[in-house]
Amino acid sequence: MQTLYEQIQVYLNMEEEISFKEFNDFYKKVVDELGATHESLEQESVWKALFIVENVMSNANGRANEKKGSEAKKYSKMAQRLELWAKNLSARLVEAGYTEDDINERFNEMLEEGPAK
């Protein structure tokens, strides 16, 4: 999860938009990683996974609204699938005692981290 977290930080701090292929490849890596490890994630990794999922989902929704045709549909499907992961991961943090405000505050801190130097 750490590698994906570092990569999302790079993407979030880029000036230009990545291609559909690169976006799709990253999305698949995220979904594959979650499918393989979600049950055994430590709390810190749950935070990172949720941060990744929320950002990719938000970007997919934005791109779905900007694009046309089959590409827009693909982005929309990505966002829908990630929404399920976001709910699952959020529920785990809520079960651990975190509030919506705690999650938002932590996300803001994570956004400020930026890419690893």
PEMO-V148577 format. One record per backbone hydrogen bond with DSSP energy under -1.0 kcal/mol. NH is the residue of the N-H (numbers start at 1). CO is the residue of the C=O. If there is no record, write none. Layout:
BEGIN
NH,CO
NH,CO
END
This chain:
BEGIN
5,1
6,2
7,3
8,4
9,5
10,6
11,7
12,8
14,11
23,19
24,20
25,21
26,22
27,23
28,24
29,25
30,26
31,27
32,28
33,29
34,30
35,31
36,32
37,33
38,34
40,37
46,42
47,43
48,44
49,45
50,46
51,47
52,48
53,49
54,50
55,51
56,52
57,53
58,54
59,55
60,56
61,57
62,58
63,59
64,60
65,61
66,62
67,63
73,69
74,70
75,71
76,72
77,73
78,74
79,75
80,76
81,77
82,78
83,79
85,81
86,82
87,83
88,84
89,85
90,86
91,87
92,88
93,89
94,90
95,91
96,92
97,94
98,93
103,99
104,100
105,101
106,102
107,103
108,104
109,105
110,106
111,107
112,108
113,109
END
